[in-house]
Amino acid sequence: MSLQDELTDVKRRLDDLTRTVERLERSLAHKREDAPRTQPAGRPEDLVTIPDTPYDSSLWTDSDDEGLGARDRHAP
């Protein structure tokens, strides 16, 4: 195959790829328009509000510090 034939083949394949991508973009845009909009895009449905107030310190009674081990023991 000559260089010119290879370049022609590459151009044809790039044109095919461009048409395929354009078709895919149109298809996705159409599907987005048809999809029901129940909430803004990118927002989870169930948001959990976390209060700014400090936690009750009794929640941490008898707990180990994660990664540090128990309070009354030495590290090896």
Backbone as a chain_set.jsonl record, in Angstrom:
{"seq": "MSLQDELTDVKRRLDDLTRTVERLERSLAHKREDAPRTQPAGRPEDLVTIPDTPYDSSLWTDSDDEGLGARDRHAP", "coords": {"N": [[0.852, -1.167, 0.0], [0.583, 2.193, -0.83], [1.895, 5.305, 0.454], [0.127, 7.414, 0.0], [-2.29, 6.017, -0.346], [-2.589, 4.952, 2.227], [-2.863, 7.319, 3.724], [-5.254, 8.279, 2.668], [-6.97, 6.249, 3.508], [-6.774, 6.568, 6.31], [-7.887, 9.135, 6.583], [-10.519, 8.614, 5.715], [-11.353, 6.843, 7.717], [-11.183, 8.523, 9.958], [-13.147, 10.388, 9.295], [-15.381, 8.689, 9.406], [-15.322, 8.069, 12.126], [-15.761, 10.625, 13.219], [-18.395, 11.147, 12.302], [-19.74, 9.092, 13.666], [-19.328, 9.799, 16.366], [-20.67, 12.25, 16.422], [-23.294, 11.363, 15.922], [-23.687, 9.854, 18.254], [-23.505, 11.884, 20.206], [-25.787, 13.416, 19.529], [-27.746, 11.509, 20.057], [-27.434, 11.1, 22.828], [-28.003, 13.675, 23.762], [-30.676, 13.853, 23.047], [-31.765, 11.824, 24.652], [-31.268, 12.915, 27.16], [-32.979, 15.112, 27.105], [-35.428, 13.831, 27.111], [-35.478, 12.582, 29.55], [-36.96, 12.356, 32.78], [-37.138, 15.138, 34.972], [-36.545, 15.187, 38.147], [-35.024, 16.223, 40.111], [-32.3, 18.549, 40.629], [-29.545, 18.06, 38.422], [-26.853, 15.964, 39.399], [-27.188, 16.112, 42.145], [-27.573, 14.354, 45.145], [-30.394, 12.349, 46.167], [-31.161, 11.871, 48.868], [-30.231, 13.867, 51.21], [-28.245, 14.296, 54.056], [-28.282, 16.132, 56.927], [-25.74, 17.314, 58.906], [-25.234, 18.255, 62.151], [-23.623, 21.184, 63.564], [-23.028, 21.159, 66.201], [-21.094, 20.017, 69.028], [-20.29, 16.539, 69.548], [-21.651, 14.334, 72.053], [-19.529, 13.629, 74.661], [-19.688, 11.236, 76.018], [-20.135, 9.327, 74.167], [-17.716, 8.397, 73.376], [-16.579, 7.012, 75.418], [-14.655, 4.369, 76.739], [-13.548, 3.739, 74.296], [-11.129, 2.941, 71.78], [-8.359, 4.787, 70.506], [-8.333, 5.186, 67.157], [-5.959, 3.562, 65.291], [-4.025, 4.147, 67.141], [-4.238, 2.46, 69.257], [-5.157, 0.99, 72.439], [-5.807, 3.091, 75.295], [-4.612, 2.494, 77.762], [-2.431, 0.876, 77.282], [0.894, 0.087, 76.074], [2.678, 0.924, 73.11], [4.237, -1.482, 70.945]], "CA": [[0.0, 0.0, 0.0], [1.406, 3.398, -0.905], [1.672, 6.299, 1.508], [-1.094, 8.149, -0.342], [-3.42, 5.133, -0.046], [-2.719, 4.884, 3.68], [-3.405, 8.601, 4.19], [-6.662, 8.309, 2.264], [-7.67, 5.328, 4.403], [-6.843, 7.19, 7.633], [-8.865, 10.229, 6.504], [-11.851, 8.004, 5.652], [-11.673, 6.307, 9.048], [-11.423, 9.667, 10.843], [-14.467, 10.913, 8.949], [-16.355, 7.743, 9.972], [-15.317, 8.258, 13.576], [-16.406, 11.91, 13.497], [-19.836, 10.969, 12.127], [-20.24, 8.233, 14.748], [-19.347, 10.581, 17.604], [-21.761, 13.227, 16.301], [-24.543, 10.623, 16.121], [-23.769, 9.519, 19.674], [-23.808, 13.118, 20.941], [-27.199, 13.748, 19.291], [-28.558, 10.517, 20.761], [-27.378, 11.388, 24.266], [-28.723, 14.931, 24.009], [-32.103, 13.528, 22.939], [-32.143, 11.067, 25.843], [-31.274, 13.845, 28.298], [-34.191, 15.929, 27.016], [-36.577, 12.981, 27.416], [-35.415, 12.07, 30.924], [-37.728, 13.166, 33.743], [-36.33, 15.969, 35.87], [-37.121, 15.184, 39.487], [-34.12, 16.971, 40.984], [-31.188, 19.091, 39.853], [-28.536, 17.068, 38.052], [-25.663, 15.902, 40.23], [-27.482, 16.203, 43.574], [-28.159, 13.125, 45.681], [-31.775, 12.492, 46.607], [-31.296, 11.886, 50.313], [-29.167, 14.606, 51.87], [-28.262, 14.185, 55.508], [-27.725, 17.319, 57.548], [-24.916, 17.013, 60.073], [-25.217, 19.472, 62.959], [-22.315, 21.731, 63.945], [-22.843, 21.04, 67.649], [-20.154, 18.942, 69.381], [-20.866, 15.267, 69.976], [-21.628, 14.02, 73.469], [-18.278, 12.932, 74.944], [-19.946, 9.89, 76.532], [-20.113, 8.41, 73.033], [-16.351, 7.923, 73.164], [-16.121, 6.303, 76.602], [-14.198, 3.002, 76.499], [-13.173, 3.506, 72.899], [-9.707, 3.041, 71.484], [-8.027, 5.756, 69.466], [-8.083, 4.43, 65.938], [-4.587, 3.626, 64.821], [-3.105, 4.361, 68.261], [-4.382, 1.387, 70.225], [-5.87, 1.285, 73.687], [-5.202, 4.169, 76.069], [-3.862, 2.021, 78.925], [-1.384, -0.045, 76.857], [2.036, 0.654, 75.374], [2.951, 0.449, 71.744], [5.351, -2.438, 70.977]], "C": [[0.903, 1.237, 0.0], [1.049, 4.344, 0.233], [0.381, 7.061, 1.251], [-2.336, 7.312, -0.041], [-3.662, 5.031, 1.456], [-3.3, 6.176, 4.239], [-4.884, 8.736, 3.841], [-7.488, 7.416, 3.18], [-7.833, 5.927, 5.796], [-7.872, 8.309, 7.633], [-10.287, 9.682, 6.479], [-12.275, 7.489, 7.024], [-11.935, 7.431, 10.053], [-12.783, 10.296, 10.568], [-15.567, 10.016, 9.509], [-16.462, 7.922, 11.487], [-16.026, 9.552, 13.952], [-17.917, 11.791, 13.365], [-20.435, 10.125, 13.25], [-20.337, 8.994, 16.06], [-20.473, 11.608, 17.558], [-23.117, 12.564, 16.495], [-24.746, 10.279, 17.591], [-24.122, 10.743, 20.504], [-25.272, 13.513, 20.752], [-28.114, 12.797, 20.052], [-28.586, 10.785, 22.261], [-28.12, 12.666, 24.61], [-30.225, 14.678, 23.973], [-32.568, 12.776, 24.179], [-32.193, 11.958, 27.069], [-32.531, 14.697, 28.299], [-35.422, 15.13, 27.421], [-36.608, 12.512, 28.865], [-36.219, 12.962, 31.854], [-36.791, 13.911, 34.69], [-37.002, 16.024, 37.242], [-36.284, 16.004, 40.457], [-33.018, 17.558, 40.119], [-30.139, 18.023, 39.593], [-27.348, 17.13, 38.995], [-25.919, 16.005, 41.719], [-28.088, 14.902, 44.049], [-29.565, 13.378, 46.221], [-31.899, 12.666, 48.115], [-30.093, 12.58, 50.939], [-29.33, 14.479, 53.373], [-27.594, 15.425, 56.069], [-26.972, 16.906, 58.804], [-24.804, 18.29, 60.897], [-23.789, 19.894, 63.31], [-22.042, 21.595, 65.439], [-21.89, 19.89, 67.963], [-20.912, 17.672, 69.797], [-20.761, 15.129, 71.486], [-20.375, 13.189, 73.748], [-18.501, 11.529, 75.502], [-19.993, 8.858, 75.396], [-18.749, 7.747, 72.885], [-15.783, 7.194, 74.38], [-15.783, 4.852, 76.236], [-13.876, 2.725, 75.019], [-11.663, 3.642, 72.746], [-9.503, 4.126, 70.435], [-7.631, 4.971, 68.229], [-6.654, 4.644, 65.47], [-3.568, 3.796, 65.934], [-3.204, 3.261, 69.309], [-5.125, 1.853, 71.456], [-5.094, 2.313, 74.507], [-4.276, 3.663, 77.19], [-2.754, 1.037, 78.556], [-0.291, 0.692, 76.089], [2.104, 0.135, 73.953], [4.156, -0.494, 71.783], [6.677, -1.78, 70.645]], "O": [[1.875, 1.303, 0.753], [0.018, 4.187, 0.887], [-0.378, 7.325, 2.183], [-3.328, 7.837, 0.464], [-4.808, 5.025, 1.905], [-4.143, 6.136, 5.135], [-5.67, 9.252, 4.635], [-8.589, 7.79, 3.584], [-8.899, 5.814, 6.401], [-8.652, 8.43, 8.578], [-11.169, 10.222, 7.147], [-13.418, 7.677, 7.44], [-12.813, 7.305, 10.907], [-13.489, 10.691, 11.496], [-16.569, 10.509, 10.027], [-17.557, 7.924, 12.049], [-16.81, 9.575, 14.902], [-18.65, 12.282, 14.223], [-21.529, 10.422, 13.73], [-21.318, 8.852, 16.788], [-21.16, 11.813, 18.559], [-23.995, 13.123, 17.152], [-25.855, 10.399, 18.112], [-24.951, 10.657, 21.411], [-25.932, 13.905, 21.715], [-29.124, 13.211, 20.62], [-29.641, 10.707, 22.891], [-28.794, 12.735, 25.638], [-30.966, 15.232, 24.784], [-33.646, 13.056, 24.704], [-33.057, 11.785, 27.928], [-33.094, 14.978, 29.357], [-36.355, 15.679, 28.007], [-37.655, 12.09, 29.356], [-36.17, 14.186, 31.738], [-35.783, 13.37, 35.143], [-37.917, 16.817, 37.463], [-36.775, 16.431, 41.502], [-32.818, 17.112, 38.989], [-29.878, 17.179, 40.449], [-26.886, 18.213, 39.353], [-24.968, 15.989, 42.501], [-29.02, 14.391, 43.428], [-29.882, 14.479, 46.672], [-32.658, 13.513, 48.584], [-29.058, 11.954, 51.172], [-30.444, 14.551, 53.891], [-26.455, 15.732, 55.716], [-27.522, 16.221, 59.666], [-24.328, 19.306, 60.392], [-22.873, 19.072, 63.347], [-20.936, 21.887, 65.894], [-21.873, 18.891, 67.244], [-22.023, 17.736, 70.325], [-19.893, 15.73, 72.118], [-20.182, 12.145, 73.125], [-17.586, 10.706, 75.461], [-19.9, 7.655, 75.643], [-18.645, 6.654, 72.328], [-14.617, 6.798, 74.369], [-16.532, 4.195, 75.514], [-13.937, 1.579, 74.573], [-11.012, 4.369, 73.496], [-10.364, 4.356, 69.585], [-6.69, 4.178, 68.265], [-6.208, 5.775, 65.281], [-2.372, 3.612, 65.708], [-2.327, 3.149, 70.165], [-5.653, 2.964, 71.505], [-3.869, 2.39, 74.419], [-3.287, 4.314, 77.527], [-2.184, 0.413, 79.45], [-0.514, 1.767, 75.532], [1.638, -0.963, 73.65], [5.036, -0.294, 72.62], [7.71, -2.449, 70.629]]}, "num_chains": 1, "name": "protein.A"}
